């Protein structure tokens, strides 16, 4: 089992980097299972275009699971020969943002437990949202704070953490120190 976190700002190349990592593992006999957390919204053409871009990049032999909420269950059902590519933690969190603090704490702990016991390789993509201004509304601050805390918690259990920005991937596990 290997856990990898790929994080970075919007349009930085983090999904492409995660896909490259998964493709390398596929050559080692692992089955890549792309776990898409986005929910299709036919009324949002721009969102549909983003989803289509991701779909077009994926190799035809990768399996697809659309998992907007049941991420813990998807991880629990993975096989030892699977490489789960989860894109993305931020979208998954947004789908659960209405949970109160207690519910979210339970959900977050369940995710971390599932990562600690899985026999699959897991590559998770997460957005960096805390480098900008503090959102002016409570729901935006909740999203930013929860995603930052979740990314940090996943990073602490990950074997490798990559920061992708400006089209470059940096292995923070090799360059940095856990705080």
Secondary structure, 3 states (H helix, E strand, C coil): CCEEEEEECCCCCHHHHHHHHHHHHHCCCCEEEEEECCCCCCCCHHHHHHHHHHHHHCCCCCEEEECCCCHHHHHHCCCCCEEEEEECHHHHHHHCCCCCHHHHHHHHHHHHHHHHHCCCEEEEEEECCCCCCCCCCHHHHHHHHHHHHHHHHHHHHCCEEEEEECCEEEEHHHHCCCC
